Amino acid sequence: MDDLQHVVNSVIAVLFSLVGWFAREIWAAVKELKNDLAKLREELPREFVMREDYRSDLKDIKEMLSKIVDKLDHKADK
């Protein structure tokens, strides 16, 4: 009976060791992902334009072009 108990305790110890190792690996991976995400948040605005900023700038350019076309139309009439 003591041998069976020793085997069961050994199996449980091995299982808990595996679960602990797996949990540590998951923890490290999550930590690395958090660091990568923080780095990405810093780098993205430098390389890409946000959609709303792009639309706002494009709207301003279209308004300026419209004013230029209107001025040219009035100039051509004279």
mmCIF file of the N, C-alpha and C atoms, coordinates in Angstrom:
data_MODEL
# 
_entry.id   MODEL 
# 
loop_
_atom_site.group_PDB 
_atom_site.id 
_atom_site.type_symbol 
_atom_site.label_atom_id 
_atom_site.label_alt_id 
_atom_site.label_comp_id 
_atom_site.label_asym_id 
_atom_site.label_entity_id 
_atom_site.label_seq_id 
_atom_site.pdbx_PDB_ins_code 
_atom_site.Cartn_x 
_atom_site.Cartn_y 
_atom_site.Cartn_z 
_atom_site.occupancy 
_atom_site.B_iso_or_equiv 
_atom_site.pdbx_formal_charge 
_atom_site.auth_seq_id 
_atom_site.auth_comp_id 
_atom_site.auth_asym_id 
_atom_site.auth_atom_id 
_atom_site.pdbx_PDB_model_num 
ATOM 1   N N  . MET A 1 1  ? 0.824   -1.198 0.000   1.00 0.00 ? 1  MET A N  1 
ATOM 2   C CA . MET A 1 1  ? 0.000   0.000  0.000   1.00 0.00 ? 1  MET A CA 1 
ATOM 3   C C  . MET A 1 1  ? 0.868   1.262  0.000   1.00 0.00 ? 1  MET A C  1 
ATOM 4   N N  . ASP A 1 2  ? 1.970   1.212  0.726   1.00 0.00 ? 2  ASP A N  1 
ATOM 5   C CA . ASP A 1 2  ? 2.871   2.364  0.751   1.00 0.00 ? 2  ASP A CA 1 
ATOM 6   C C  . ASP A 1 2  ? 3.503   2.599  -0.607  1.00 0.00 ? 2  ASP A C  1 
ATOM 7   N N  . ASP A 1 3  ? 3.768   1.531  -1.344  1.00 0.00 ? 3  ASP A N  1 
ATOM 8   C CA . ASP A 1 3  ? 4.343   1.679  -2.681  1.00 0.00 ? 3  ASP A CA 1 
ATOM 9   C C  . ASP A 1 3  ? 3.364   2.372  -3.617  1.00 0.00 ? 3  ASP A C  1 
ATOM 10  N N  . LEU A 1 4  ? 2.077   2.002  -3.522  1.00 0.00 ? 4  LEU A N  1 
ATOM 11  C CA . LEU A 1 4  ? 1.050   2.622  -4.352  1.00 0.00 ? 4  LEU A CA 1 
ATOM 12  C C  . LEU A 1 4  ? 0.920   4.104  -4.009  1.00 0.00 ? 4  LEU A C  1 
ATOM 13  N N  . GLN A 1 5  ? 0.950   4.423  -2.754  1.00 0.00 ? 5  GLN A N  1 
ATOM 14  C CA . GLN A 1 5  ? 0.867   5.815  -2.326  1.00 0.00 ? 5  GLN A CA 1 
ATOM 15  C C  . GLN A 1 5  ? 2.073   6.611  -2.827  1.00 0.00 ? 5  GLN A C  1 
ATOM 16  N N  . HIS A 1 6  ? 3.229   5.995  -2.786  1.00 0.00 ? 6  HIS A N  1 
ATOM 17  C CA . HIS A 1 6  ? 4.451   6.642  -3.275  1.00 0.00 ? 6  HIS A CA 1 
ATOM 18  C C  . HIS A 1 6  ? 4.355   6.911  -4.778  1.00 0.00 ? 6  HIS A C  1 
ATOM 19  N N  . VAL A 1 7  ? 3.812   5.962  -5.536  1.00 0.00 ? 7  VAL A N  1 
ATOM 20  C CA . VAL A 1 7  ? 3.645   6.128  -6.984  1.00 0.00 ? 7  VAL A CA 1 
ATOM 21  C C  . VAL A 1 7  ? 2.636   7.237  -7.268  1.00 0.00 ? 7  VAL A C  1 
ATOM 22  N N  . VAL A 1 8  ? 1.523   7.248  -6.546  1.00 0.00 ? 8  VAL A N  1 
ATOM 23  C CA . VAL A 1 8  ? 0.493   8.275  -6.742  1.00 0.00 ? 8  VAL A CA 1 
ATOM 24  C C  . VAL A 1 8  ? 1.078   9.647  -6.417  1.00 0.00 ? 8  VAL A C  1 
ATOM 25  N N  . ASN A 1 9  ? 1.806   9.755  -5.316  1.00 0.00 ? 9  ASN A N  1 
ATOM 26  C CA . ASN A 1 9  ? 2.421   11.039 -4.955  1.00 0.00 ? 9  ASN A CA 1 
ATOM 27  C C  . ASN A 1 9  ? 3.437   11.479 -6.016  1.00 0.00 ? 9  ASN A C  1 
ATOM 28  N N  . SER A 1 10 ? 4.177   10.547 -6.559  1.00 0.00 ? 10 SER A N  1 
ATOM 29  C CA . SER A 1 10 ? 5.154   10.871 -7.601  1.00 0.00 ? 10 SER A CA 1 
ATOM 30  C C  . SER A 1 10 ? 4.467   11.356 -8.867  1.00 0.00 ? 10 SER A C  1 
ATOM 31  N N  . VAL A 1 11 ? 3.387   10.686 -9.243  1.00 0.00 ? 11 VAL A N  1 
ATOM 32  C CA . VAL A 1 11 ? 2.634   11.090 -10.439 1.00 0.00 ? 11 VAL A CA 1 
ATOM 33  C C  . VAL A 1 11 ? 2.033   12.479 -10.238 1.00 0.00 ? 11 VAL A C  1 
ATOM 34  N N  . ILE A 1 12 ? 1.475   12.711 -9.065  1.00 0.00 ? 12 ILE A N  1 
ATOM 35  C CA . ILE A 1 12 ? 0.897   14.025 -8.775  1.00 0.00 ? 12 ILE A CA 1 
ATOM 36  C C  . ILE A 1 12 ? 1.987   15.096 -8.804  1.00 0.00 ? 12 ILE A C  1 
ATOM 37  N N  . ALA A 1 13 ? 3.149   14.788 -8.246  1.00 0.00 ? 13 ALA A N  1 
ATOM 38  C CA . ALA A 1 13 ? 4.253   15.755 -8.250  1.00 0.00 ? 13 ALA A CA 1 
ATOM 39  C C  . ALA A 1 13 ? 4.697   16.076 -9.678  1.00 0.00 ? 13 ALA A C  1 
ATOM 40  N N  . VAL A 1 14 ? 4.777   15.071 -10.512 1.00 0.00 ? 14 VAL A N  1 
ATOM 41  C CA . VAL A 1 14 ? 5.167   15.292 -11.907 1.00 0.00 ? 14 VAL A CA 1 
ATOM 42  C C  . VAL A 1 14 ? 4.108   16.119 -12.627 1.00 0.00 ? 14 VAL A C  1 
ATOM 43  N N  . LEU A 1 15 ? 2.832   15.818 -12.391 1.00 0.00 ? 15 LEU A N  1 
ATOM 44  C CA . LEU A 1 15 ? 1.756   16.577 -13.031 1.00 0.00 ? 15 LEU A CA 1 
ATOM 45  C C  . LEU A 1 15 ? 1.787   18.038 -12.590 1.00 0.00 ? 15 LEU A C  1 
ATOM 46  N N  . PHE A 1 16 ? 1.944   18.274 -11.298 1.00 0.00 ? 16 PHE A N  1 
ATOM 47  C CA . PHE A 1 16 ? 2.007   19.651 -10.818 1.00 0.00 ? 16 PHE A CA 1 
ATOM 48  C C  . PHE A 1 16 ? 3.243   20.373 -11.356 1.00 0.00 ? 16 PHE A C  1 
ATOM 49  N N  . SER A 1 17 ? 4.331   19.665 -11.503 1.00 0.00 ? 17 SER A N  1 
ATOM 50  C CA . SER A 1 17 ? 5.527   20.271 -12.083 1.00 0.00 ? 17 SER A CA 1 
ATOM 51  C C  . SER A 1 17 ? 5.270   20.684 -13.532 1.00 0.00 ? 17 SER A C  1 
ATOM 52  N N  . LEU A 1 18 ? 4.606   19.818 -14.286 1.00 0.00 ? 18 LEU A N  1 
ATOM 53  C CA . LEU A 1 18 ? 4.281   20.139 -15.678 1.00 0.00 ? 18 LEU A CA 1 
ATOM 54  C C  . LEU A 1 18 ? 3.313   21.320 -15.765 1.00 0.00 ? 18 LEU A C  1 
ATOM 55  N N  . VAL A 1 19 ? 2.310   21.319 -14.910 1.00 0.00 ? 19 VAL A N  1 
ATOM 56  C CA . VAL A 1 19 ? 1.341   22.423 -14.899 1.00 0.00 ? 19 VAL A CA 1 
ATOM 57  C C  . VAL A 1 19 ? 2.049   23.723 -14.517 1.00 0.00 ? 19 VAL A C  1 
ATOM 58  N N  . GLY A 1 20 ? 2.944   23.677 -13.549 1.00 0.00 ? 20 GLY A N  1 
ATOM 59  C CA . GLY A 1 20 ? 3.696   24.863 -13.143 1.00 0.00 ? 20 GLY A CA 1 
ATOM 60  C C  . GLY A 1 20 ? 4.589   25.371 -14.258 1.00 0.00 ? 20 GLY A C  1 
ATOM 61  N N  . TRP A 1 21 ? 5.265   24.465 -14.948 1.00 0.00 ? 21 TRP A N  1 
ATOM 62  C CA . TRP A 1 21 ? 6.120   24.863 -16.071 1.00 0.00 ? 21 TRP A CA 1 
ATOM 63  C C  . TRP A 1 21 ? 5.283   25.518 -17.169 1.00 0.00 ? 21 TRP A C  1 
ATOM 64  N N  . PHE A 1 22 ? 4.141   24.886 -17.487 1.00 0.00 ? 22 PHE A N  1 
ATOM 65  C CA . PHE A 1 22 ? 3.257   25.419 -18.523 1.00 0.00 ? 22 PHE A CA 1 
ATOM 66  C C  . PHE A 1 22 ? 2.738   26.803 -18.132 1.00 0.00 ? 22 PHE A C  1 
ATOM 67  N N  . ALA A 1 23 ? 2.346   26.965 -16.881 1.00 0.00 ? 23 ALA A N  1 
ATOM 68  C CA . ALA A 1 23 ? 1.849   28.267 -16.410 1.00 0.00 ? 23 ALA A CA 1 
ATOM 69  C C  . ALA A 1 23 ? 2.952   29.327 -16.498 1.00 0.00 ? 23 ALA A C  1 
ATOM 70  N N  . ARG A 1 24 ? 4.176   28.962 -16.161 1.00 0.00 ? 24 ARG A N  1 
ATOM 71  C CA . ARG A 1 24 ? 5.292   29.908 -16.247 1.00 0.00 ? 24 ARG A CA 1 
ATOM 72  C C  . ARG A 1 24 ? 5.545   30.303 -17.693 1.00 0.00 ? 24 ARG A C  1 
ATOM 73  N N  . GLU A 1 25 ? 5.473   29.359 -18.616 1.00 0.00 ? 25 GLU A N  1 
ATOM 74  C CA . GLU A 1 25 ? 5.675   29.664 -20.040 1.00 0.00 ? 25 GLU A CA 1 
ATOM 75  C C  . GLU A 1 25 ? 4.568   30.592 -20.559 1.00 0.00 ? 25 GLU A C  1 
ATOM 76  N N  . ILE A 1 26 ? 3.342   30.320 -20.161 1.00 0.00 ? 26 ILE A N  1 
ATOM 77  C CA . ILE A 1 26 ? 2.217   31.174 -20.561 1.00 0.00 ? 26 ILE A CA 1 
ATOM 78  C C  . ILE A 1 26 ? 2.412   32.578 -19.992 1.00 0.00 ? 26 ILE A C  1 
ATOM 79  N N  . TRP A 1 27 ? 2.812   32.666 -18.747 1.00 0.00 ? 27 TRP A N  1 
ATOM 80  C CA . TRP A 1 27 ? 3.041   33.965 -18.100 1.00 0.00 ? 27 TRP A CA 1 
ATOM 81  C C  . TRP A 1 27 ? 4.122   34.753 -18.849 1.00 0.00 ? 27 TRP A C  1 
ATOM 82  N N  . ALA A 1 28 ? 5.201   34.089 -19.211 1.00 0.00 ? 28 ALA A N  1 
ATOM 83  C CA . ALA A 1 28 ? 6.278   34.755 -19.943 1.00 0.00 ? 28 ALA A CA 1 
ATOM 84  C C  . ALA A 1 28 ? 5.797   35.210 -21.327 1.00 0.00 ? 28 ALA A C  1 
ATOM 85  N N  . ALA A 1 29 ? 5.002   34.380 -21.973 1.00 0.00 ? 29 ALA A N  1 
ATOM 86  C CA . ALA A 1 29 ? 4.489   34.742 -23.299 1.00 0.00 ? 29 ALA A CA 1 
ATOM 87  C C  . ALA A 1 29 ? 3.559   35.944 -23.215 1.00 0.00 ? 29 ALA A C  1 
ATOM 88  N N  . VAL A 1 30 ? 2.711   35.975 -22.213 1.00 0.00 ? 30 VAL A N  1 
ATOM 89  C CA . VAL A 1 30 ? 1.801   37.109 -22.037 1.00 0.00 ? 30 VAL A CA 1 
ATOM 90  C C  . VAL A 1 30 ? 2.593   38.383 -21.750 1.00 0.00 ? 30 VAL A C  1 
ATOM 91  N N  . LYS A 1 31 ? 3.624   38.260 -20.933 1.00 0.00 ? 31 LYS A N  1 
ATOM 92  C CA . LYS A 1 31 ? 4.464   39.414 -20.619 1.00 0.00 ? 31 LYS A CA 1 
ATOM 93  C C  . LYS A 1 31 ? 5.147   39.935 -21.879 1.00 0.00 ? 31 LYS A C  1 
ATOM 94  N N  . GLU A 1 32 ? 5.647   39.032 -22.698 1.00 0.00 ? 32 GLU A N  1 
ATOM 95  C CA . GLU A 1 32 ? 6.294   39.424 -23.954 1.00 0.00 ? 32 GLU A CA 1 
ATOM 96  C C  . GLU A 1 32 ? 5.295   40.077 -24.908 1.00 0.00 ? 32 GLU A C  1 
ATOM 97  N N  . LEU A 1 33 ? 4.087   39.547 -24.958 1.00 0.00 ? 33 LEU A N  1 
ATOM 98  C CA . LEU A 1 33 ? 3.052   40.141 -25.812 1.00 0.00 ? 33 LEU A CA 1 
ATOM 99  C C  . LEU A 1 33 ? 2.696   41.548 -25.344 1.00 0.00 ? 33 LEU A C  1 
ATOM 100 N N  . LYS A 1 34 ? 2.634   41.743 -24.042 1.00 0.00 ? 34 LYS A N  1 
ATOM 101 C CA . LYS A 1 34 ? 2.350   43.084 -23.522 1.00 0.00 ? 34 LYS A CA 1 
ATOM 102 C C  . LYS A 1 34 ? 3.448   44.059 -23.920 1.00 0.00 ? 34 LYS A C  1 
ATOM 103 N N  . ASN A 1 35 ? 4.687   43.624 -23.843 1.00 0.00 ? 35 ASN A N  1 
ATOM 104 C CA . ASN A 1 35 ? 5.800   44.490 -24.250 1.00 0.00 ? 35 ASN A CA 1 
ATOM 105 C C  . ASN A 1 35 ? 5.738   44.795 -25.745 1.00 0.00 ? 35 ASN A C  1 
ATOM 106 N N  . ASP A 1 36 ? 5.436   43.783 -26.550 1.00 0.00 ? 36 ASP A N  1 
ATOM 107 C CA . ASP A 1 36 ? 5.324   43.988 -27.998 1.00 0.00 ? 36 ASP A CA 1 
ATOM 108 C C  . ASP A 1 36 ? 4.185   44.947 -28.329 1.00 0.00 ? 36 ASP A C  1 
ATOM 109 N N  . LEU A 1 37 ? 3.072   44.811 -27.628 1.00 0.00 ? 37 LEU A N  1 
ATOM 110 C CA . LEU A 1 37 ? 1.927   45.685 -27.866 1.00 0.00 ? 37 LEU A CA 1 
ATOM 111 C C  . LEU A 1 37 ? 2.257   47.123 -27.481 1.00 0.00 ? 37 LEU A C  1 
ATOM 112 N N  . ALA A 1 38 ? 2.956   47.305 -26.384 1.00 0.00 ? 38 ALA A N  1 
ATOM 113 C CA . ALA A 1 38 ? 3.355   48.654 -25.978 1.00 0.00 ? 38 ALA A CA 1 
ATOM 114 C C  . ALA A 1 38 ? 4.288   49.269 -27.017 1.00 0.00 ? 38 ALA A C  1 
ATOM 115 N N  . LYS A 1 39 ? 5.221   48.479 -27.527 1.00 0.00 ? 39 LYS A N  1 
ATOM 116 C CA . LYS A 1 39 ? 6.141   48.958 -28.551 1.00 0.00 ? 39 LYS A CA 1 
ATOM 117 C C  . LYS A 1 39 ? 5.385   49.301 -29.836 1.00 0.00 ? 39 LYS A C  1 
ATOM 118 N N  . LEU A 1 40 ? 4.407   48.471 -30.181 1.00 0.00 ? 40 LEU A N  1 
ATOM 119 C CA . LEU A 1 40 ? 3.608   48.711 -31.391 1.00 0.00 ? 40 LEU A CA 1 
ATOM 120 C C  . LEU A 1 40 ? 2.804   49.998 -31.261 1.00 0.00 ? 40 LEU A C  1 
ATOM 121 N N  . ARG A 1 41 ? 2.260   50.245 -30.072 1.00 0.00 ? 41 ARG A N  1 
ATOM 122 C CA . ARG A 1 41 ? 1.502   51.484 -29.856 1.00 0.00 ? 41 ARG A CA 1 
ATOM 123 C C  . ARG A 1 41 ? 2.382   52.715 -30.024 1.00 0.00 ? 41 ARG A C  1 
ATOM 124 N N  . GLU A 1 42 ? 3.646   52.605 -29.695 1.00 0.00 ? 42 GLU A N  1 
ATOM 125 C CA . GLU A 1 42 ? 4.557   53.725 -29.877 1.00 0.00 ? 42 GLU A CA 1 
ATOM 126 C C  . GLU A 1 42 ? 4.945   53.909 -31.337 1.00 0.00 ? 42 GLU A C  1 
ATOM 127 N N  . GLU A 1 43 ? 5.134   52.813 -32.055 1.00 0.00 ? 43 GLU A N  1 
ATOM 128 C CA . GLU A 1 43 ? 5.639   52.884 -33.423 1.00 0.00 ? 43 GLU A CA 1 
ATOM 129 C C  . GLU A 1 43 ? 4.563   53.179 -34.466 1.00 0.00 ? 43 GLU A C  1 
ATOM 130 N N  . LEU A 1 44 ? 3.347   52.733 -34.241 1.00 0.00 ? 44 LEU A N  1 
ATOM 131 C CA . LEU A 1 44 ? 2.308   52.898 -35.257 1.00 0.00 ? 44 LEU A CA 1 
ATOM 132 C C  . LEU A 1 44 ? 2.048   54.350 -35.646 1.00 0.00 ? 44 LEU A C  1 
ATOM 133 N N  . PRO A 1 45 ? 1.900   55.264 -34.709 1.00 0.00 ? 45 PRO A N  1 
ATOM 134 C CA . PRO A 1 45 ? 1.629   56.645 -35.135 1.00 0.00 ? 45 PRO A CA 1 
ATOM 135 C C  . PRO A 1 45 ? 2.758   57.269 -35.950 1.00 0.00 ? 45 PRO A C  1 
ATOM 136 N N  . ARG A 1 46 ? 3.971   56.765 -35.814 1.00 0.00 ? 46 ARG A N  1 
ATOM 137 C CA . ARG A 1 46 ? 5.089   57.312 -36.583 1.00 0.00 ? 46 ARG A CA 1 
ATOM 138 C C  . ARG A 1 46 ? 5.045   56.851 -38.030 1.00 0.00 ? 46 ARG A C  1 
ATOM 139 N N  . GLU A 1 47 ? 4.511   55.667 -38.280 1.00 0.00 ? 47 GLU A N  1 
ATOM 140 C CA . GLU A 1 47 ? 4.546   55.094 -39.619 1.00 0.00 ? 47 GLU A CA 1 
ATOM 141 C C  . GLU A 1 47 ? 3.217   55.208 -40.364 1.00 0.00 ? 47 GLU A C  1 
ATOM 142 N N  . PHE A 1 48 ? 2.124   55.252 -39.644 1.00 0.00 ? 48 PHE A N  1 
ATOM 143 C CA . PHE A 1 48 ? 0.815   55.244 -40.272 1.00 0.00 ? 48 PHE A CA 1 
ATOM 144 C C  . PHE A 1 48 ? -0.025  56.412 -39.769 1.00 0.00 ? 48 PHE A C  1 
ATOM 145 N N  . VAL A 1 49 ? -0.955  56.848 -40.599 1.00 0.00 ? 49 VAL A N  1 
ATOM 146 C CA . VAL A 1 49 ? -1.848  57.940 -40.243 1.00 0.00 ? 49 VAL A CA 1 
ATOM 147 C C  . VAL A 1 49 ? -3.186  57.341 -39.811 1.00 0.00 ? 49 VAL A C  1 
ATOM 148 N N  . MET A 1 50 ? -3.739  57.912 -38.763 1.00 0.00 ? 50 MET A N  1 
ATOM 149 C CA . MET A 1 50 ? -5.057  57.437 -38.325 1.00 0.00 ? 50 MET A CA 1 
ATOM 150 C C  . MET A 1 50 ? -6.100  57.825 -39.363 1.00 0.00 ? 50 MET A C  1 
ATOM 151 N N  . ARG A 1 51 ? -7.112  57.023 -39.488 1.00 0.00 ? 51 ARG A N  1 
ATOM 152 C CA . ARG A 1 51 ? -8.135  57.217 -40.514 1.00 0.00 ? 51 ARG A CA 1 
ATOM 153 C C  . ARG A 1 51 ? -8.818  58.576 -40.388 1.00 0.00 ? 51 ARG A C  1 
ATOM 154 N N  . GLU A 1 52 ? -9.167  58.972 -39.175 1.00 0.00 ? 52 GLU A N  1 
ATOM 155 C CA . GLU A 1 52 ? -9.854  60.255 -38.977 1.00 0.00 ? 52 GLU A CA 1 
ATOM 156 C C  . GLU A 1 52 ? -8.944  61.432 -39.344 1.00 0.00 ? 52 GLU A C  1 
ATOM 157 N N  . ASP A 1 53 ? -7.675  61.346 -39.011 1.00 0.00 ? 53 ASP A N  1 
ATOM 158 C CA . ASP A 1 53 ? -6.742  62.406 -39.381 1.00 0.00 ? 53 ASP A CA 1 
ATOM 159 C C  . ASP A 1 53 ? -6.618  62.504 -40.896 1.00 0.00 ? 53 ASP A C  1 
ATOM 160 N N  . TYR A 1 54 ? -6.555  61.350 -41.546 1.00 0.00 ? 54 TYR A N  1 
ATOM 161 C CA . TYR A 1 54 ? -6.454  61.317 -43.007 1.00 0.00 ? 54 TYR A CA 1 
ATOM 162 C C  . TYR A 1 54 ? -7.692  61.952 -43.641 1.00 0.00 ? 54 TYR A C  1 
ATOM 163 N N  . ARG A 1 55 ? -8.861  61.578 -43.138 1.00 0.00 ? 55 ARG A N  1 
ATOM 164 C CA . ARG A 1 55 ? -10.099 62.118 -43.702 1.00 0.00 ? 55 ARG A CA 1 
ATOM 165 C C  . ARG A 1 55 ? -10.193 63.626 -43.477 1.00 0.00 ? 55 ARG A C  1 
ATOM 166 N N  . SER A 1 56 ? -9.791  64.067 -42.314 1.00 0.00 ? 56 SER A N  1 
ATOM 167 C CA . SER A 1 56 ? -9.826  65.500 -42.013 1.00 0.00 ? 56 SER A CA 1 
ATOM 168 C C  . SER A 1 56 ? -8.887  66.266 -42.939 1.00 0.00 ? 56 SER A C  1 
ATOM 169 N N  . ASP A 1 57 ? -7.689  65.762 -43.106 1.00 0.00 ? 57 ASP A N  1 
ATOM 170 C CA . ASP A 1 57 ? -6.724  66.426 -43.989 1.00 0.00 ? 57 ASP A CA 1 
ATOM 171 C C  . ASP A 1 57 ? -7.195  66.412 -45.438 1.00 0.00 ? 57 ASP A C  1 
ATOM 172 N N  . LEU A 1 58 ? -7.771  65.290 -45.855 1.00 0.00 ? 58 LEU A N  1 
ATOM 173 C CA . LEU A 1 58 ? -8.265  65.189 -47.224 1.00 0.00 ? 58 LEU A CA 1 
ATOM 174 C C  . LEU A 1 58 ? -9.421  66.162 -47.454 1.00 0.00 ? 58 LEU A C  1 
ATOM 175 N N  . LYS A 1 59 ? -10.274 66.331 -46.450 1.00 0.00 ? 59 LYS A N  1 
ATOM 176 C CA . LYS A 1 59 ? -11.388 67.269 -46.558 1.00 0.00 ? 59 LYS A CA 1 
ATOM 177 C C  . LYS A 1 59 ? -10.863 68.685 -46.720 1.00 0.00 ? 59 LYS A C  1 
ATOM 178 N N  . ASP A 1 60 ? -9.825  69.040 -45.943 1.00 0.00 ? 60 ASP A N  1 
ATOM 179 C CA . ASP A 1 60 ? -9.224  70.371 -46.057 1.00 0.00 ? 60 ASP A CA 1 
ATOM 180 C C  . ASP A 1 60 ? -8.639  70.589 -47.459 1.00 0.00 ? 60 ASP A C  1 
ATOM 181 N N  . ILE A 1 61 ? -7.986  69.597 -47.982 1.00 0.00 ? 61 ILE A N  1 
ATOM 182 C CA . ILE A 1 61 ? -7.395  69.712 -49.321 1.00 0.00 ? 61 ILE A CA 1 
ATOM 183 C C  . ILE A 1 61 ? -8.480  69.870 -50.382 1.00 0.00 ? 61 ILE A C  1 
ATOM 184 N N  . LYS A 1 62 ? -9.558  69.103 -50.249 1.00 0.00 ? 62 LYS A N  1 
ATOM 185 C CA . LYS A 1 62 ? -10.657 69.213 -51.213 1.00 0.00 ? 62 LYS A CA 1 
ATOM 186 C C  . LYS A 1 62 ? -11.294 70.601 -51.162 1.00 0.00 ? 62 LYS A C  1 
ATOM 187 N N  . GLU A 1 63 ? -11.427 71.151 -49.967 1.00 0.00 ? 63 GLU A N  1 
ATOM 188 C CA . GLU A 1 63 ? -11.999 72.499 -49.844 1.00 0.00 ? 63 GLU A CA 1 
ATOM 189 C C  . GLU A 1 63 ? -11.093 73.536 -50.497 1.00 0.00 ? 63 GLU A C  1 
ATOM 190 N N  . MET A 1 64 ? -9.790  73.403 -50.279 1.00 0.00 ? 64 MET A N  1 
ATOM 191 C CA . MET A 1 64 ? -8.847  74.332 -50.901 1.00 0.00 ? 64 MET A CA 1 
ATOM 192 C C  . MET A 1 64 ? -8.895  74.215 -52.425 1.00 0.00 ? 64 MET A C  1 
ATOM 193 N N  . LEU A 1 65 ? -8.945  72.995 -52.938 1.00 0.00 ? 65 LEU A N  1 
ATOM 194 C CA . LEU A 1 65 ? -9.026  72.803 -54.392 1.00 0.00 ? 65 LEU A CA 1 
ATOM 195 C C  . LEU A 1 65 ? -10.321 73.372 -54.950 1.00 0.00 ? 65 LEU A C  1 
ATOM 196 N N  . SER A 1 66 ? -11.392 73.216 -54.213 1.00 0.00 ? 66 SER A N  1 
ATOM 197 C CA . SER A 1 66 ? -12.677 73.763 -54.654 1.00 0.00 ? 66 SER A CA 1 
ATOM 198 C C  . SER A 1 66 ? -12.609 75.286 -54.742 1.00 0.00 ? 66 SER A C  1 
ATOM 199 N N  . LYS A 1 67 ? -11.974 75.917 -53.752 1.00 0.00 ? 67 LYS A N  1 
ATOM 200 C CA . LYS A 1 67 ? -11.825 77.371 -53.783 1.00 0.00 ? 67 LYS A CA 1 
ATOM 201 C C  . LYS A 1 67 ? -10.963 77.806 -54.969 1.00 0.00 ? 67 LYS A C  1 
ATOM 202 N N  . ILE A 1 68 ? -9.919  77.070 -55.250 1.00 0.00 ? 68 ILE A N  1 
ATOM 203 C CA . ILE A 1 68 ? -9.050  77.402 -56.381 1.00 0.00 ? 68 ILE A CA 1 
ATOM 204 C C  . ILE A 1 68 ? -9.819  77.286 -57.697 1.00 0.00 ? 68 ILE A C  1 
ATOM 205 N N  . VAL A 1 69 ? -10.602 76.218 -57.834 1.00 0.00 ? 69 VAL A N  1 
ATOM 206 C CA . VAL A 1 69 ? -11.394 76.032 -59.056 1.00 0.00 ? 69 VAL A CA 1 
ATOM 207 C C  . VAL A 1 69 ? -12.419 77.147 -59.199 1.00 0.00 ? 69 VAL A C  1 
ATOM 208 N N  . ASP A 1 70 ? -13.064 77.525 -58.085 1.00 0.00 ? 70 ASP A N  1 
ATOM 209 C CA . ASP A 1 70 ? -14.033 78.629 -58.147 1.00 0.00 ? 70 ASP A CA 1 
ATOM 210 C C  . ASP A 1 70 ? -13.355 79.932 -58.582 1.00 0.00 ? 70 ASP A C  1 
ATOM 211 N N  . LYS A 1 71 ? -12.177 80.214 -58.042 1.00 0.00 ? 71 LYS A N  1 
ATOM 212 C CA . LYS A 1 71 ? -11.458 81.423 -58.433 1.00 0.00 ? 71 LYS A CA 1 
ATOM 213 C C  . LYS A 1 71 ? -11.068 81.389 -59.902 1.00 0.00 ? 71 LYS A C  1 
ATOM 214 N N  . LEU A 1 72 ? -10.652 80.220 -60.373 1.00 0.00 ? 72 LEU A N  1 
ATOM 215 C CA . LEU A 1 72 ? -10.293 80.109 -61.788 1.00 0.00 ? 72 LEU A CA 1 
ATOM 216 C C  . LEU A 1 72 ? -11.509 80.278 -62.688 1.00 0.00 ? 72 LEU A C  1 
ATOM 217 N N  . ASP A 1 73 ? -12.650 79.748 -62.252 1.00 0.00 ? 73 ASP A N  1 
ATOM 218 C CA . ASP A 1 73 ? -13.880 79.927 -63.049 1.00 0.00 ? 73 ASP A CA 1 
ATOM 219 C C  . ASP A 1 73 ? -14.255 81.398 -63.132 1.00 0.00 ? 73 ASP A C  1 
ATOM 220 N N  . HIS A 1 74 ? -14.159 82.118 -62.034 1.00 0.00 ? 74 HIS A N  1 
ATOM 221 C CA . HIS A 1 74 ? -14.480 83.551 -62.045 1.00 0.00 ? 74 HIS A CA 1 
ATOM 222 C C  . HIS A 1 74 ? -13.462 84.328 -62.868 1.00 0.00 ? 74 HIS A C  1 
ATOM 223 N N  . LYS A 1 75 ? -12.230 83.920 -62.817 1.00 0.00 ? 75 LYS A N  1 
ATOM 224 C CA . LYS A 1 75 ? -11.170 84.594 -63.574 1.00 0.00 ? 75 LYS A CA 1 
ATOM 225 C C  . LYS A 1 75 ? -11.369 84.389 -65.067 1.00 0.00 ? 75 LYS A C  1 
ATOM 226 N N  . ALA A 1 76 ? -11.824 83.199 -65.456 1.00 0.00 ? 76 ALA A N  1 
ATOM 227 C CA . ALA A 1 76 ? -12.033 82.904 -66.876 1.00 0.00 ? 76 ALA A CA 1 
ATOM 228 C C  . ALA A 1 76 ? -13.213 83.679 -67.434 1.00 0.00 ? 76 ALA A C  1 
ATOM 229 N N  . ASP A 1 77 ? -14.182 84.017 -66.590 1.00 0.00 ? 77 ASP A N  1 
ATOM 230 C CA . ASP A 1 77 ? -15.349 84.747 -67.058 1.00 0.00 ? 77 ASP A CA 1 
ATOM 231 C C  . ASP A 1 77 ? -15.015 86.194 -67.408 1.00 0.00 ? 77 ASP A C  1 
ATOM 232 N N  . LYS A 1 78 ? -14.035 86.742 -66.787 1.00 0.00 ? 78 LYS A N  1 
ATOM 233 C CA . LYS A 1 78 ? -13.716 88.170 -66.998 1.00 0.00 ? 78 LYS A CA 1 
ATOM 234 C C  . LYS A 1 78 ? -12.933 88.404 -68.225 1.00 0.00 ? 78 LYS A C  1 
# 
